[in-house]
Amino acid sequence: QPRSALELHHGRHALVDLFIQMGQLGKPIVGRINGHALAGGFGLACACDLLVAVDTATFGTPEINVGVWPMMIQAVLSRNLPRKLLLEMMMLGDRWSASQLQQYGLVNRVVAAERLDDETQSLAARLAEKSTAIMRLGRDSFYVQQDMAFPAALEYLQSLVTIVTLSEDSAEGRKAFFEKRPPKYTGR
């Protein structure tokens, strides 16, 4: 039996919840794109912190081509792409290559298919070496401040720099730097 329009409307809220949860996760999300990231898949890719894509990957918002607008992903896309580029993507519905979007800062790494897993795992491993406490504070602050007015963002970030520098991991990081050794973070 077909779902009612109201059921469909409420069901779409799951994507809203997912985007919010991704932003509040407190840990880096590395997206691995091995094909086409279109429509909602493009929104999910944009919600990742870093993206590694095969050189044959394509991205886009083809919704306009079937009489729809990418409403559900527009807020995520507009925080990741330049305004004119995004409008062109949404208005024309064309596909863009990983290399093209790397030029606009959306894709971090473009690799051959045989290197996709190694590059993604290498990036994730490097992130895992960092202080989990500082990573969470820093990542969270990045997403919180982006929607603040500039003076409020500066005040907010100024308070967090004090918290960061008073943490045990920050002290360990500075000590390790001066002792020329890798830090041993505890997440505090």
N, CA and C atoms as an extended XYZ file, in Angstrom:
564
Properties=species:S:1:pos:R:3:atomname:S:1:resname:S:1:resid:I:1 pbc="F F F"
N         0.845       -1.183        0.000 N   GLN     1
C         0.000        0.000        0.000 CA  GLN     1
C         0.894        1.252        0.000 C   GLN     1
N         0.655        2.208       -0.874 N   PRO     2
C         1.474        3.427       -0.929 CA  PRO     2
C         1.374        4.230        0.364 C   PRO     2
N         2.477        4.823        0.715 N   ARG     3
C         2.492        5.666        1.914 CA  ARG     3
C         1.832        6.991        1.606 C   ARG     3
N         1.228        7.558        2.623 N   SER     4
C         0.601        8.867        2.451 CA  SER     4
C         1.678        9.936        2.338 C   SER     4
N         1.273       11.089        1.837 N   ALA     5
C         2.209       12.210        1.718 CA  ALA     5
C         2.762       12.596        3.082 C   ALA     5
N         1.934       12.528        4.109 N   LEU     6
C         2.377       12.876        5.456 CA  LEU     6
C         3.402       11.859        5.978 C   LEU     6
N         3.172       10.576        5.724 N   GLU     7
C         4.135        9.554        6.139 CA  GLU     7
C         5.468        9.740        5.416 C   GLU     7
N         5.391       10.042        4.135 N   LEU     8
C         6.600       10.290        3.352 CA  LEU     8
C         7.352       11.498        3.899 C   LEU     8
N         6.627       12.557        4.213 N   HIS     9
C         7.232       13.769        4.777 CA  HIS     9
C         7.961       13.449        6.086 C   HIS     9
N         7.310       12.748        6.987 N   HIS    10
C         7.934       12.421        8.272 CA  HIS    10
C         9.094       11.443        8.102 C   HIS    10
N         8.989       10.539        7.157 N   GLY    11
C        10.068        9.591        6.901 CA  GLY    11
C        11.347       10.254        6.427 C   GLY    11
N        11.202       11.342        5.725 N   ARG    12
C        12.381       12.069        5.228 CA  ARG    12
C        13.166       12.724        6.357 C   ARG    12
N        12.566       12.838        7.521 N   HIS    13
C        13.267       13.457        8.642 CA  HIS    13
C        14.474       12.626        9.082 C   HIS    13
N        14.512       11.370        8.718 N   ALA    14
C        15.654       10.517        9.063 CA  ALA    14
C        16.942       11.095        8.485 C   ALA    14
N        16.877       11.686        7.298 N   LEU    15
C        18.063       12.292        6.698 CA  LEU    15
C        18.487       13.538        7.471 C   LEU    15
N        17.541       14.304        7.944 N   VAL    16
C        17.842       15.467        8.785 CA  VAL    16
C        18.580       14.986       10.035 C   VAL    16
N        18.035       13.966       10.681 N   ASP    17
C        18.663       13.413       11.890 CA  ASP    17
C        20.074       12.913       11.602 C   ASP    17
N        20.248       12.239       10.463 N   LEU    18
C        21.561       11.707       10.106 CA  LEU    18
C        22.577       12.830        9.925 C   LEU    18
N        22.204       13.886        9.198 N   PHE    19
C        23.130       15.005        8.986 CA  PHE    19
C        23.505       15.663       10.316 C   PHE    19
N        22.546       15.818       11.202 N   ILE    20
C        22.829       16.408       12.514 CA  ILE    20
C        23.749       15.493       13.310 C   ILE    20
N        23.480       14.204       13.309 N   GLN    21
C        24.324       13.248       14.039 CA  GLN    21
C        25.741       13.222       13.478 C   GLN    21
N        25.882       13.307       12.168 N   MET    22
C        27.219       13.331       11.564 CA  MET    22
C        27.992       14.557       12.030 C   MET    22
N        27.319       15.692       12.098 N   GLY    23
C        27.976       16.919       12.538 CA  GLY    23
C        28.351       16.894       14.007 C   GLY    23
N        27.592       16.161       14.811 N   GLN    24
C        27.827       16.122       16.255 CA  GLN    24
C        28.558       14.863       16.710 C   GLN    24
N        29.046       14.073       15.798 N   LEU    25
C        29.681       12.800       16.132 CA  LEU    25
C        30.899       12.963       17.042 C   LEU    25
N        31.652       14.023       16.848 N   GLY    26
C        32.829       14.257       17.673 CA  GLY    26
C        34.067       13.540       17.178 C   GLY    26
N        33.941       12.808       16.097 N   LYS    27
C        35.071       12.095       15.496 CA  LYS    27
C        35.097       12.409       14.003 C   LYS    27
N        36.274       12.406       13.409 N   PRO    28
C        36.358       12.683       11.972 CA  PRO    28
C        35.666       11.592       11.156 C   PRO    28
N        35.014       12.017       10.091 N   ILE    29
C        34.377       11.088        9.156 CA  ILE    29
C        35.101       11.222        7.825 C   ILE    29
N        35.697       10.118        7.374 N   VAL    30
C        36.390       10.089        6.093 CA  VAL    30
C        35.485        9.371        5.097 C   VAL    30
N        35.061       10.097        4.073 N   GLY    31
C        34.226        9.507        3.029 CA  GLY    31
C        35.084        8.858        1.974 C   GLY    31
N        34.633        7.700        1.508 N   ARG    32
C        35.328        6.924        0.470 CA  ARG    32
C        34.375        6.813       -0.705 C   ARG    32
N        34.677        7.510       -1.793 N   ILE    33
C        33.786        7.562       -2.943 CA  ILE    33
C        34.363        6.703       -4.067 C   ILE    33
N        33.654        5.626       -4.364 N   ASN    34
C        34.110        4.688       -5.387 CA  ASN    34
C        33.021        4.534       -6.440 C   ASN    34
N        32.628        5.630       -7.038 N   GLY    35
C        31.576        5.586       -8.047 CA  GLY    35
C        30.907        6.935       -8.164 C   GLY    35
N        29.581        6.917       -8.120 N   HIS    36
C        28.812        8.137       -8.314 CA  HIS    36
C        28.173        8.564       -7.006 C   HIS    36
N        28.375        9.810       -6.632 N   ALA    37
C        27.742       10.395       -5.446 CA  ALA    37
C        26.754       11.434       -5.960 C   ALA    37
N        25.523       11.002       -6.131 N   LEU    38
C        24.496       11.849       -6.720 CA  LEU    38
C        23.352       12.024       -5.739 C   LEU    38
N        22.678       13.175       -5.825 N   ALA    39
C        21.493       13.468       -5.008 CA  ALA    39
C        21.811       13.246       -3.530 C   ALA    39
N        21.054       12.395       -2.850 N   GLY    40
C        21.273       12.155       -1.423 CA  GLY    40
C        22.657       11.620       -1.120 C   GLY    40
N        23.214       10.820       -2.016 N   GLY    41
C        24.581       10.317       -1.836 CA  GLY    41
C        25.600       11.444       -1.869 C   GLY    41
N        25.339       12.456       -2.677 N   PHE    42
C        26.195       13.631       -2.725 CA  PHE    42
C        26.098       14.397       -1.412 C   PHE    42
N        24.888       14.499       -0.875 N   GLY    43
C        24.700       15.141        0.424 CA  GLY    43
C        25.470       14.420        1.515 C   GLY    43
N        25.420       13.088        1.511 N   LEU    44
C        26.169       12.307        2.508 CA  LEU    44
C        27.669       12.521        2.346 C   LEU    44
N        28.137       12.559        1.107 N   ALA    45
C        29.562       12.801        0.867 CA  ALA    45
C        29.963       14.169        1.417 C   ALA    45
N        29.134       15.173        1.177 N   CYS    46
C        29.436       16.524        1.659 CA  CYS    46
C        29.384       16.620        3.177 C   CYS    46
N        28.626       15.749        3.821 N   ALA    47
C        28.531       15.753        5.283 CA  ALA    47
C        29.761       15.128        5.933 C   ALA    47
N        30.601       14.459        5.143 N   CYS    48
C        31.850       13.898        5.672 CA  CYS    48
C        32.865       15.029        5.863 C   CYS    48
N        33.790       14.812        6.784 N   ASP    49
C        34.816       15.829        7.037 CA  ASP    49
C        35.868       15.856        5.939 C   ASP    49
N        36.267       14.699        5.472 N   LEU    50
C        37.274       14.573        4.432 CA  LEU    50
C        36.775       13.568        3.398 C   LEU    50
N        37.165       13.754        2.145 N   LEU    51
C        36.738       12.845        1.082 CA  LEU    51
C        37.926       12.351        0.268 C   LEU    51
N        37.943       11.037        0.050 N   VAL    52
C        38.879       10.398       -0.859 CA  VAL    52
C        38.026        9.788       -1.963 C   VAL    52
N        38.344       10.090       -3.220 N   ALA    53
C        37.528        9.612       -4.333 CA  ALA    53
C        38.395        9.008       -5.425 C   ALA    53
N        37.839        8.007       -6.101 N   VAL    54
C        38.520        7.465       -7.277 CA  VAL    54
C        38.472        8.512       -8.377 C   VAL    54
N        39.434        8.427       -9.270 N   ASP    55
C        39.518        9.431      -10.332 CA  ASP    55
C        38.352        9.360      -11.317 C   ASP    55
N        37.559        8.301      -11.272 N   THR    56
C        36.398        8.182      -12.155 CA  THR    56
C        35.089        8.552      -11.455 C   THR    56
N        35.151        8.968      -10.199 N   ALA    57
C        33.946        9.315       -9.443 CA  ALA    57
C        33.295       10.565      -10.026 C   ALA    57
N        31.970       10.607       -9.908 N   THR    58
C        31.230       11.806      -10.310 CA  THR    58
C        30.298       12.220       -9.175 C   THR    58
N        29.990       13.496       -9.166 N   PHE    59
C        29.167       14.094       -8.119 CA  PHE    59
C        28.123       14.978       -8.790 C   PHE    59
N        26.964       15.093       -8.166 N   GLY    60
C        26.000       16.001       -8.739 CA  GLY    60
C        24.639       15.967       -8.077 C   GLY    60
N        23.830       16.916       -8.511 N   THR    61
C        22.448       17.043       -8.048 CA  THR    61
C        21.550       16.985       -9.285 C   THR    61
N        21.246       15.778       -9.760 N   PRO    62
C        20.447       15.644      -10.986 CA  PRO    62
C        18.943       15.835      -10.784 C   PRO    62
N        18.532       16.187       -9.576 N   GLU    63
C        17.104       16.272       -9.264 CA  GLU    63
C        16.324       17.159      -10.232 C   GLU    63
N        16.904       18.294      -10.639 N   ILE    64
C        16.196       19.235      -11.518 CA  ILE    64
C        15.801       18.572      -12.828 C   ILE    64
N        16.568       17.571      -13.244 N   ASN    65
C        16.295       16.882      -14.510 CA  ASN    65
C        15.026       16.037      -14.456 C   ASN    65
N        14.526       15.776      -13.265 N   VAL    66
C        13.275       15.017      -13.129 CA  VAL    66
C        12.220       15.836      -12.387 C   VAL    66
N        12.381       17.152      -12.402 N   GLY    67
C        11.376       18.034      -11.828 CA  GLY    67
C        11.371       18.100      -10.314 C   GLY    67
N        12.525       17.926       -9.705 N   VAL    68
C        12.650       17.993       -8.246 CA  VAL    68
C        13.815       18.931       -7.929 C   VAL    68
N        13.868       19.453       -6.727 N   TRP    69
C        14.975       20.296       -6.266 CA  TRP    69
C        15.651       19.573       -5.104 C   TRP    69
N        16.959       19.638       -4.967 N   PRO    70
C        17.666       18.927       -3.886 CA  PRO    70
C        17.501       19.602       -2.521 C   PRO    70
N        16.267       19.717       -2.088 N   MET    71
C        15.958       20.392       -0.822 CA  MET    71
C        16.649       19.746        0.374 C   MET    71
N        16.604       18.440        0.470 N   MET    72
C        17.083       17.743        1.657 CA  MET    72
C        18.590       17.895        1.874 C   MET    72
N        19.326       18.143        0.815 N   ILE    73
C        20.785       18.214        0.950 CA  ILE    73
C        21.324       19.628        0.775 C   ILE    73
N        20.472       20.566        0.425 N   GLN    74
C        20.911       21.919        0.108 CA  GLN    74
C        21.686       22.587        1.249 C   GLN    74
N        21.247       22.402        2.487 N   ALA    75
C        21.934       23.035        3.622 CA  ALA    75
C        23.349       22.492        3.777 C   ALA    75
N        23.527       21.205        3.556 N   VAL    76
C        24.859       20.597        3.656 CA  VAL    76
C        25.727       21.059        2.489 C   VAL    76
N        25.166       21.036        1.301 N   LEU    77
C        25.938       21.434        0.120 CA  LEU    77
C        26.381       22.891        0.202 C   LEU    77
N        25.495       23.761        0.668 N   SER    78
C        25.826       25.188        0.700 CA  SER    78
C        26.909       25.512        1.725 C   SER    78
N        27.171       24.603        2.641 N   ARG    79
C        28.245       24.806        3.617 CA  ARG    79
C        29.561       24.194        3.135 C   ARG    79
N        29.538       23.593        1.955 N   ASN    80
C        30.723       22.922        1.443 CA  ASN    80
C        31.190       23.404        0.080 C   ASN    80
N        30.321       24.103       -0.626 N   LEU    81
C        30.649       24.502       -1.994 CA  LEU    81
C        30.426       25.995       -2.196 C   LEU    81
N        31.192       26.604       -3.095 N   PRO    82
C        30.957       28.010       -3.413 CA  PRO    82
C        29.546       28.208       -3.986 C   PRO    82
N        28.977       29.327       -3.668 N   ARG    83
C        27.589       29.655       -4.020 CA  ARG    83
C        27.267       29.486       -5.510 C   ARG    83
N        28.055       30.088       -6.373 N   LYS    84
C        27.779       30.034       -7.816 CA  LYS    84
C        27.944       28.622       -8.363 C   LYS    84
N        28.928       27.906       -7.871 N   LEU    85
C        29.125       26.522       -8.290 CA  LEU    85
C        27.920       25.675       -7.898 C   LEU    85
N        27.473       25.810       -6.661 N   LEU    86
C        26.337       25.032       -6.191 CA  LEU    86
C        25.069       25.382       -6.973 C   LEU    86
N        24.839       26.660       -7.195 N   LEU    87
C        23.662       27.043       -7.980 CA  LEU    87
C        23.714       26.441       -9.380 C   LEU    87
N        24.885       26.454      -10.001 N   GLU    88
C        25.019       25.844      -11.327 CA  GLU    88
C        24.709       24.350      -11.254 C   GLU    88
N        25.248       23.688      -10.236 N   MET    89
C        24.995       22.249      -10.090 CA  MET    89
C        23.511       21.969       -9.928 C   MET    89
N        22.848       22.719       -9.054 N   MET    90
C        21.435       22.460       -8.774 CA  MET    90
C        20.534       22.884       -9.933 C   MET    90
N        20.895       23.958      -10.633 N   MET    91
C        20.054       24.453      -11.716 CA  MET    91
C        20.194       23.649      -13.003 C   MET    91
N        21.381       23.102      -13.260 N   LEU    92
C        21.610       22.361      -14.509 CA  LEU    92
C        21.547       20.848      -14.333 C   LEU    92
N        21.861       20.357      -13.136 N   GLY    93
C        21.811       18.919      -12.904 CA  GLY    93
C        22.942       18.133      -13.534 C   GLY    93
N        24.029       18.797      -13.907 N   ASP    94
C        25.173       18.113      -14.525 CA  ASP    94
C        25.989       17.348      -13.490 C   ASP    94
N        26.765       16.406      -13.973 N   ARG    95
C        27.701       15.681      -13.119 CA  ARG    95
C        29.067       16.356      -13.185 C   ARG    95
N        29.747       16.337      -12.051 N   TRP    96
C        31.073       16.926      -11.939 CA  TRP    96
C        32.047       15.834      -11.536 C   TRP    96
N        33.278       15.923      -12.045 N   SER    97
C        34.288       14.913      -11.728 CA  SER    97
C        34.926       15.180      -10.364 C   SER    97
N        35.543       14.152       -9.829 N   ALA    98
C        36.260       14.288       -8.561 CA  ALA    98
C        37.365       15.338       -8.689 C   ALA    98
N        38.052       15.350       -9.816 N   SER    99
C        39.125       16.331      -10.023 CA  SER    99
C        38.591       17.757      -10.060 C   SER    99
N        37.450       17.955      -10.696 N   GLN   100
C        36.851       19.290      -10.726 CA  GLN   100
C        36.508       19.753       -9.312 C   GLN   100
N        35.909       18.874       -8.526 N   LEU   101
C        35.502       19.273       -7.179 CA  LEU   101
C        36.680       19.337       -6.210 C   LEU   101
N        37.775       18.688       -6.555 N   GLN   102
C        38.990       18.861       -5.748 CA  GLN   102
C        39.497       20.291       -5.909 C   GLN   102
N        39.356       20.841       -7.085 N   GLN   103
C        39.778       22.225       -7.323 CA  GLN   103
C        38.972       23.214       -6.481 C   GLN   103
N        37.749       22.852       -6.120 N   TYR   104
C        36.895       23.712       -5.298 CA  TYR   104
C        36.976       23.357       -3.814 C   TYR   104
N        37.852       22.410       -3.476 N   GLY   105
C        38.069       22.082       -2.077 CA  GLY   105
C        37.096       21.088       -1.479 C   GLY   105
N        36.240       20.477       -2.272 N   LEU   106
C        35.302       19.505       -1.720 CA  LEU   106
C        35.952       18.130       -1.535 C   LEU   106
N        36.692       17.688       -2.525 N   VAL   107
C        37.369       16.392       -2.473 CA  VAL   107
C        38.811       16.640       -2.044 C   VAL   107
N        39.245       15.886       -1.028 N   ASN   108
C        40.608       16.071       -0.525 CA  ASN   108
C        41.647       15.325       -1.350 C   ASN   108
N        41.332       14.097       -1.733 N   ARG   109
C        42.283       13.254       -2.463 CA  ARG   109
C        41.570       12.561       -3.614 C   ARG   109
N        42.177       12.575       -4.793 N   VAL   110
C        41.680       11.838       -5.953 CA  VAL   110
C        42.750       10.815       -6.309 C   VAL   110
N        42.347        9.549       -6.343 N   VAL   111
C        43.305        8.467       -6.564 CA  VAL   111
C        42.766        7.461       -7.578 C   VAL   111
N        43.675        6.675       -8.118 N   ALA   112
C        43.279        5.567       -8.989 CA  ALA   112
C        42.537        4.528       -8.149 C   ALA   112
N        41.669        3.774       -8.776 N   ALA   113
C        40.820        2.803       -8.072 CA  ALA   113
C        41.626        1.839       -7.208 C   ALA   113
N        42.752        1.393       -7.704 N   GLU   114
C        43.550        0.417       -6.950 CA  GLU   114
C        44.192        1.024       -5.692 C   GLU   114
N        44.205        2.335       -5.579 N   ARG   115
C        44.785        3.003       -4.405 CA  ARG   115
C        43.735        3.532       -3.425 C   ARG   115
N        42.458        3.395       -3.752 N   LEU   116
C        41.395        3.990       -2.944 CA  LEU   116
C        41.411        3.480       -1.506 C   LEU   116
N        41.447        2.178       -1.312 N   ASP   117
C        41.420        1.633        0.051 CA  ASP   117
C        42.660        2.046        0.848 C   ASP   117
N        43.829        1.939        0.233 N   ASP   118
C        45.064        2.303        0.946 CA  ASP   118
C        45.080        3.781        1.327 C   ASP   118
N        44.661        4.640        0.425 N   GLU   119
C        44.674        6.079        0.700 CA  GLU   119
C        43.672        6.435        1.795 C   GLU   119
N        42.490        5.818        1.729 N   THR   120
C        41.471        6.078        2.742 CA  THR   120
C        41.935        5.579        4.107 C   THR   120
N        42.491        4.379        4.151 N   GLN   121
C        42.982        3.823        5.418 CA  GLN   121
C        44.163        4.618        5.957 C   GLN   121
N        45.031        5.083        5.087 N   SER   122
C        46.171        5.891        5.514 CA  SER   122
C        45.700        7.204        6.147 C   SER   122
N        44.741        7.842        5.529 N   LEU   123
C        44.206        9.092        6.062 CA  LEU   123
C        43.537        8.854        7.418 C   LEU   123
N        42.748        7.799        7.510 N   ALA   124
C        42.083        7.465        8.778 CA  ALA   124
C        43.100        7.134        9.866 C   ALA   124
N        44.156        6.431        9.509 N   ALA   125
C        45.199        6.086       10.480 CA  ALA   125
C        45.909        7.334       10.995 C   ALA   125
N        46.173        8.266       10.115 N   ARG   126
C        46.808        9.513       10.549 CA  ARG   126
C        45.900       10.290       11.498 C   ARG   126
N        44.614       10.307       11.224 N   LEU   127
C        43.664       10.977       12.114 CA  LEU   127
C        43.612       10.287       13.474 C   LEU   127
N        43.702        8.962       13.477 N   ALA   128
C        43.625        8.183       14.715 CA  ALA   128
C        44.826        8.424       15.625 C   ALA   128
N        45.909        8.937       15.085 N   GLU   129
C        47.094        9.235       15.894 CA  GLU   129
C        46.941       10.507       16.719 C   GLU   129
N        45.963       11.304       16.403 N   LYS   130
C        45.783       12.595       17.069 CA  LYS   130
C        45.055       12.419       18.400 C   LYS   130
N        45.108       13.427       19.216 N   SER   131
C        44.396       13.421       20.496 CA  SER   131
C        42.890       13.388       20.246 C   SER   131
N        42.211       12.396       20.805 N   THR   132
C        40.758       12.319       20.638 CA  THR   132
C        40.068       13.496       21.329 C   THR   132
N        40.618       13.940       22.438 N   ALA   133
C        40.019       15.066       23.166 CA  ALA   133
C        40.115       16.352       22.343 C   ALA   133
N        41.284       16.625       21.816 N   ILE   134
C        41.487       17.854       21.047 CA  ILE   134
C        40.744       17.764       19.719 C   ILE   134
N        40.728       16.579       19.106 N   MET   135
C        40.005       16.398       17.849 CA  MET   135
C        38.515       16.682       18.055 C   MET   135
N        37.955       16.185       19.131 N   ARG   136
C        36.525       16.408       19.387 CA  ARG   136
C        36.238       17.894       19.622 C   ARG   136
N        37.034       18.534       20.477 N   LEU   137
C        36.829       19.958       20.739 CA  LEU   137
C        36.984       20.782       19.454 C   LEU   137
N        37.998       20.463       18.690 N   GLY   138
C        38.264       21.216       17.471 CA  GLY   138
C        37.213       20.995       16.405 C   GLY   138
N        36.868       19.745       16.162 N   ARG   139
C        35.860       19.425       15.144 CA  ARG   139
C        34.504       20.006       15.534 C   ARG   139
N        34.113       19.805       16.787 N   ASP   140
C        32.834       20.353       17.246 CA  ASP   140
C        32.808       21.872       17.084 C   ASP   140
N        33.896       22.528       17.458 N   SER   141
C        33.931       23.988       17.368 CA  SER   141
C        33.836       24.451       15.917 C   SER   141
N        34.416       23.695       15.006 N   PHE   142
C        34.358       24.046       13.590 CA  PHE   142
C        32.912       24.127       13.116 C   PHE   142
N        32.131       23.114       13.463 N   TYR   143
C        30.743       23.082       12.999 CA  TYR   143
C        29.842       24.050       13.761 C   TYR   143
N        30.107       24.265       15.033 N   VAL   144
C        29.293       25.204       15.811 CA  VAL   144
C        29.522       26.636       15.334 C   VAL   144
N        30.772       27.035       15.172 N   GLN   145
C        31.067       28.428       14.838 CA  GLN   145
C        30.658       28.821       13.428 C   GLN   145
N        30.489       27.862       12.538 N   GLN   146
C        30.176       28.227       11.152 CA  GLN   146
C        28.826       28.933       11.005 C   GLN   146
N        27.929       28.701       11.951 N   ASP   147
C        26.620       29.337       11.882 CA  ASP   147
C        26.493       30.549       12.797 C   ASP   147
N        27.582       30.949       13.430 N   MET   148
C        27.558       32.095       14.339 CA  MET   148
C        27.957       33.368       13.605 C   MET   148
N        27.510       34.475       14.132 N   ALA   149
C        28.006       35.762       13.649 CA  ALA   149
C        29.498       35.839       13.988 C   ALA   149
N        30.255       36.559       13.189 N   PHE   150
C        31.705       36.606       13.339 CA  PHE   150
C        32.158       36.993       14.756 C   PHE   150
N        31.656       38.076       15.356 N   PRO   151
C        32.110       38.412       16.720 CA  PRO   151
C        31.786       37.305       17.734 C   PRO   151
N        30.606       36.717       17.628 N   ALA   152
C        30.230       35.638       18.541 CA  ALA   152
C        31.123       34.418       18.340 C   ALA   152
N        31.466       34.116       17.088 N   ALA   153
C        32.357       32.988       16.801 CA  ALA   153
C        33.726       33.212       17.433 C   ALA   153
N        34.243       34.423       17.322 N   LEU   154
C        35.543       34.727       17.925 CA  LEU   154
C        35.504       34.565       19.445 C   LEU   154
N        34.456       35.047       20.077 N   GLU   155
C        34.317       34.902       21.537 CA  GLU   155
C        34.242       33.434       21.930 C   GLU   155
N        33.435       32.673       21.205 N   TYR   156
C        33.279       31.235       21.454 CA  TYR   156
C        34.619       30.507       21.315 C   TYR   156
N        35.329       30.782       20.222 N   LEU   157
C        36.610       30.111       19.969 CA  LEU   157
C        37.671       30.528       20.976 C   LEU   157
N        37.636       31.780       21.411 N   GLN   158
C        38.603       32.236       22.406 CA  GLN   158
C        38.433       31.458       23.704 C   GLN   158
N        37.197       31.163       24.088 N   SER   159
C        36.987       30.384       25.316 CA  SER   159
C        37.473       28.949       25.145 C   SER   159
N        37.337       28.404       23.944 N   LEU   160
C        37.768       27.023       23.721 CA  LEU   160
C        39.285       26.877       23.666 C   LEU   160
N        39.977       27.914       23.209 N   VAL   161
C        41.437       27.798       23.160 CA  VAL   161
C        41.998       27.649       24.576 C   VAL   161
N        41.350       28.262       25.534 N   THR   162
C        41.770       28.098       26.928 CA  THR   162
C        41.562       26.660       27.383 C   THR   162
N        40.406       26.090       27.080 N   ILE   163
C        40.129       24.694       27.452 CA  ILE   163
C        41.129       23.752       26.798 C   ILE   163
N        41.385       23.967       25.513 N   VAL   164
C        42.324       23.113       24.778 CA  VAL   164
C        43.714       23.180       25.404 C   VAL   164
N        44.201       24.383       25.641 N   THR   165
C        45.581       24.514       26.138 CA  THR   165
C        45.740       24.040       27.580 C   THR   165
N        44.662       23.953       28.328 N   LEU   166
C        44.734       23.431       29.696 CA  LEU   166
C        44.572       21.917       29.761 C   LEU   166
N        44.317       21.270       28.635 N   SER   167
C        44.114       19.817       28.633 CA  SER   167
C        45.436       19.070       28.810 C   SER   167
N        45.327       17.849       29.327 N   GLU   168
C        46.518       16.997       29.496 CA  GLU   168
C        47.135       16.661       28.146 C   GLU   168
N        46.296       16.413       27.136 N   ASP   169
C        46.833       16.074       25.815 CA  ASP   169
C        47.597       17.230       25.191 C   ASP   169
N        47.140       18.450       25.414 N   SER   170
C        47.866       19.599       24.888 CA  SER   170
C        49.237       19.710       25.562 C   SER   170
N        49.274       19.514       26.876 N   ALA   171
C        50.556       19.553       27.591 CA  ALA   171
C        51.478       18.449       27.091 C   ALA   171
N        50.920       17.254       26.875 N   GLU   172
C        51.719       16.138       26.365 CA  GLU   172
C        52.223       16.424       24.960 C   GLU   172
N        51.391       17.014       24.126 N   GLY   173
C        51.802       17.340       22.759 CA  GLY   173
C        52.946       18.331       22.722 C   GLY   173
N        52.863       19.349       23.546 N   ARG   174
C        53.952       20.339       23.595 CA  ARG   174
C        55.229       19.719       24.152 C   ARG   174
N        55.090       18.922       25.203 N   LYS   175
C        56.258       18.261       25.814 CA  LYS   175
C        56.928       17.330       24.798 C   LYS   175
N        56.135       16.545       24.104 N   ALA   176
C        56.681       15.616       23.110 CA  ALA   176
C        57.388       16.374       21.984 C   ALA   176
N        56.837       17.503       21.587 N   PHE   177
C        57.457       18.301       20.542 CA  PHE   177
C        58.853       18.739       20.963 C   PHE   177
N        58.983       19.278       22.170 N   PHE   178
C        60.283       19.758       22.635 CA  PHE   178
C        61.254       18.616       22.912 C   PHE   178
N        60.714       17.439       23.259 N   GLU   179
C        61.573       16.274       23.492 CA  GLU   179
C        61.823       15.486       22.210 C   GLU   179
N        61.279       15.964       21.096 N   LYS   180
C        61.466       15.359       19.784 CA  LYS   180
C        61.070       13.882       19.775 C   LYS   180
N        59.851       13.616       20.267 N   ARG   181
C        59.314       12.244       20.286 CA  ARG   181
C        57.831       12.289       19.957 C   ARG   181
N        57.272       11.161       19.563 N   PRO   182
C        55.822       11.137       19.294 CA  PRO   182
C        55.042       11.300       20.597 C   PRO   182
N        53.939       12.029       20.588 N   PRO   183
C        53.147       12.195       21.809 CA  PRO   183
C        52.397       10.914       22.176 C   PRO   183
N        52.117       10.779       23.459 N   LYS   184
C        51.321        9.648       23.955 CA  LYS   184
C        50.046       10.232       24.553 C   LYS   184
N        49.030       10.355       23.715 N   TYR   185
C        47.786       10.983       24.135 CA  TYR   185
C        46.911       10.028       24.938 C   TYR   185
N        46.182       10.594       25.895 N   THR   186
C        45.280        9.810       26.727 CA  THR   186
C        43.811       10.165       26.515 C   THR   186
N        43.550       11.185       25.722 N   GLY   187
C        42.187       11.607       25.483 CA  GLY   187
C        41.638       12.515       26.572 C   GLY   187
N        42.560       13.111       27.350 N   ARG   188
C        42.133       14.031       28.435 CA  ARG   188
C        42.805       15.381       28.261 C   ARG   188
